[in-house]
Amino acid sequence: MDLKETDILGADIGKHWYYRSKARAMEHLLCGVTPSIILDVGAGSGFFSRKLLSNTSAKQAWCVDISYEADSETLEAGKPVYFRRSVDQVDADLVLLMDVLEHVDDDVGLLNDYVKKVPRGARFLISVPAFQFLWSGHDVFLEHKRRYRLNQIEDVARRAGLKVKYGSYYFGAVFPIAATIRLVSNLARSNQLKPQSQLSRHHVVINEILAAMSAVELPIVKINRLAGLTAFCVAEKA
């Protein structure tokens, strides 16, 4: 999760349709998984691990991000959250990498590094932006290196030493709208894509419509291998 987006939305991040919907998709993808200790890599504010602490029996979360100025600790739902710039070994049974791998040159190497830090049997939930043809100024603003097709992020997981359970796209309902806006915008700007965030606070009606469109997908979130703005991969350390 990028701290630049946290800065834009501030305390309203939990109300924004995109993050609200992604958190619900995460919970559906982890249905049946009962985590105890969460390792949240590139966690930013810890939005996603905090959601799991509030809504599941998870006992604690370790949030790792090189952007933190210093190590710190807090509580979420009475449970400890440890913010660290780095960690060595964590006895985590769930590892989150929510929109992280697209930021680094060596995505396989980073993922493998965290595979080594957790016990066998640990579940990994990875999300990345989907489809390179959707590249825009928003990607430049967030300092992305690439976007992924589903088979590409699954290949990264396997090469990092994980066994892929399943993968899927999400935000398929809003995909045609977003794709049209990005492609038209890119054509208008030719090859000069300026860093510009496309994340903004919407009118409450628009926000709820987009959230409702995304919620319609939840029953099929595990099987959508056709299209979406986000690619998810659920894997396990064998």
C-alpha positions in Angstrom: 0.0 0.0 0.0 1.5 3.3 -1.0 1.8 6.1 1.6 1.3 8.6 -1.2 -2.3 7.5 -1.5 -2.7 7.5 2.2 -1.6 11.2 2.2 -4.3 12.0 -0.4 -7.2 10.3 1.3 -6.1 10.7 4.9 -8.6 9.5 7.5 -11.2 8.9 4.8 -9.3 6.0 3.2 -11.6 3.4 4.8 -14.6 5.1 3.1 -13.1 5.3 -0.4 -14.7 2.8 -2.7 -11.4 1.4 -4.0 -9.9 0.6 -0.6 -13.2 -0.5 0.9 -13.7 -2.9 -2.0 -10.2 -4.2 -2.1 -10.4 -5.0 1.7 -13.6 -6.9 1.1 -12.0 -8.8 -1.8 -9.1 -9.7 0.5 -11.4 -11.1 3.1 -13.2 -13.2 0.5 -9.9 -14.5 -0.9 -8.9 -15.5 2.6 -12.2 -17.1 3.5 -11.5 -20.2 5.5 -8.0 -19.0 6.5 -7.7 -18.1 10.2 -4.5 -16.2 10.6 -2.8 -15.7 13.9 0.2 -13.5 13.1 0.2 -11.2 10.0 3.3 -10.0 8.2 2.3 -7.0 6.1 5.1 -6.1 3.7 5.1 -2.6 2.2 2.3 -1.9 4.6 2.2 1.8 4.6 -0.5 2.8 7.2 -1.2 -0.9 7.8 -4.8 -0.5 6.4 -5.2 -4.1 5.3 -3.7 -5.8 8.3 -5.6 -3.6 10.6 -8.8 -4.7 8.8 -7.9 -8.3 9.5 -7.1 -7.6 13.1 -10.5 -6.0 13.5 -12.6 -8.6 11.6 -10.8 -11.9 12.4 -9.2 -13.8 15.2 -5.7 -12.7 14.2 -3.7 -11.8 17.3 -1.0 -9.4 16.0 0.4 -7.7 12.9 3.9 -6.8 11.8 3.9 -4.0 9.3 7.1 -3.5 7.4 7.9 -0.5 5.2 11.2 1.3 4.4 9.3 4.6 4.4 8.8 4.6 8.2 10.9 7.2 9.9 11.3 5.0 13.0 10.0 1.8 14.6 6.8 2.1 16.5 3.9 0.2 18.0 0.1 0.7 18.4 -3.1 -1.2 19.0 -5.9 -2.2 16.7 -9.0 -3.7 18.2 -6.9 -4.2 21.4 -4.3 -6.2 19.4 -0.6 -5.1 18.9 0.6 -3.7 15.6 4.4 -3.4 15.2 5.7 -1.0 12.6 9.2 -1.8 11.5 11.6 -0.6 8.7 12.8 -4.2 8.4 12.4 -7.7 10.1 14.6 -10.8 10.2 12.3 -13.7 11.0 8.6 -13.6 11.8 6.5 -16.5 12.9 3.7 -15.4 10.6 1.1 -17.6 9.1 -0.2 -14.9 6.7 1.9 -12.6 4.6 0.3 -9.6 2.8 2.0 -7.9 -0.2 -0.7 -5.5 -1.3 0.5 -3.5 -4.3 4.2 -3.9 -3.4 6.0 -5.9 -6.1 5.4 -3.5 -8.9 7.6 -1.0 -7.1 10.8 -2.9 -7.2 13.2 -4.0 -10.0 13.7 -7.5 -8.6 10.2 -8.7 -7.7 11.2 -12.3 -7.5 14.1 -11.5 -5.2 12.0 -9.4 -2.8 9.3 -12.0 -2.6 11.8 -14.8 -2.1 13.5 -12.8 0.7 10.2 -12.8 2.6 9.5 -16.4 1.8 12.6 -17.2 3.7 11.5 -15.1 6.7 8.4 -17.1 7.5 7.6 -20.8 8.4 6.4 -23.5 6.1 2.7 -23.4 5.5 2.5 -19.6 5.6 -0.2 -18.3 3.2 0.7 -15.4 0.9 -1.8 -12.9 -0.5 -0.3 -10.7 -3.3 -2.0 -8.0 -5.2 -0.5 -6.0 -8.1 -1.9 -3.6 -10.8 -3.1 -5.4 -13.9 -2.3 -5.1 -17.6 0.6 -3.1 -18.9 -1.6 -1.4 -21.6 -3.3 0.5 -18.7 0.0 2.2 -17.8 -0.7 5.8 -17.1 0.5 8.9 -15.2 -0.9 7.3 -12.1 1.7 4.6 -12.3 4.4 7.1 -12.9 3.2 9.1 -9.8 3.4 6.0 -7.7 6.8 5.0 -9.1 5.7 1.7 -10.5 8.1 -0.4 -12.5 5.4 -2.5 -14.3 1.9 -3.9 -14.4 1.1 -7.6 -14.5 -1.0 -10.1 -16.3 -2.3 -12.9 -14.0 0.0 -15.5 -15.4 3.0 -13.2 -14.8 2.4 -12.6 -11.1 1.7 -16.3 -10.7 5.1 -17.0 -12.3 6.8 -14.6 -10.0 5.3 -16.4 -7.0 6.5 -19.8 -8.3 10.0 -18.5 -9.0 10.2 -17.1 -5.5 9.5 -20.6 -4.1 5.8 -20.5 -3.5 3.1 -23.0 -4.5 0.3 -21.0 -6.2 -3.2 -21.9 -4.9 -5.2 -19.7 -7.3 -5.1 -16.3 -8.9 -7.8 -13.9 -10.1 -8.5 -10.4 -11.3 -10.7 -7.9 -9.4 -12.4 -4.7 -10.3 -13.7 -6.2 -13.5 -17.0 -4.4 -13.3 -15.3 -1.0 -13.4 -12.6 -2.2 -15.8 -14.2 -0.9 -19.1 -14.7 2.5 -17.5 -11.2 2.8 -16.2 -9.6 1.4 -19.3 -11.5 3.8 -21.6 -10.5 6.8 -19.4 -6.8 5.8 -19.2 -6.5 5.0 -22.9 -8.2 8.2 -24.1 -6.1 10.2 -21.6 -2.9 8.5 -22.8 -3.7 9.2 -26.4 -4.3 12.8 -25.7 -1.0 13.2 -23.9 0.9 11.2 -26.6 4.1 9.7 -25.1 4.5 12.3 -22.4 2.9 10.8 -19.3 3.2 13.2 -16.4 3.2 11.9 -12.8 -0.4 12.5 -11.7 -2.5 10.6 -9.2 -5.9 9.4 -10.4 -7.1 8.7 -6.8 -9.5 11.3 -5.5 -12.4 11.8 -3.1 -15.7 11.3 -5.0 -19.1 12.6 -4.4 -20.8 10.2 -1.9 -23.3 8.9 -4.6 -20.5 8.1 -7.1 -18.5 6.5 -4.3 -21.3 4.2 -3.4 -22.1 3.3 -7.0 -18.5 2.3 -7.6 -18.5 0.3 -4.4 -21.7 -1.5 -5.3 -20.4 -2.3 -8.8 -17.3 -3.9 -7.2 -19.3 -5.7 -4.6 -21.2 -7.6 -7.3 -18.0 -9.4 -8.2 -17.3 -10.8 -4.7 -19.1 -14.1 -5.3 -16.8 -14.8 -8.2 -13.6 -13.1 -6.9 -11.7 -16.4 -6.8 -12.5 -17.4 -10.4 -12.3 -14.3 -12.5 -9.3 -14.9 -14.8 -10.6 -12.6 -17.6 -10.0 -9.0 -16.7 -9.8 -6.4 -13.9 -7.7 -3.5 -12.6 -6.0 -5.6 -9.9 -4.4 -9.1 -10.2 -4.5 -11.2 -7.0 -2.4 -14.3 -6.3 -2.9 -16.6 -3.3 0.1 -18.9 -2.6 1.7 -20.9 0.1 5.1 -21.8 1.3 5.2 -25.5 0.8 
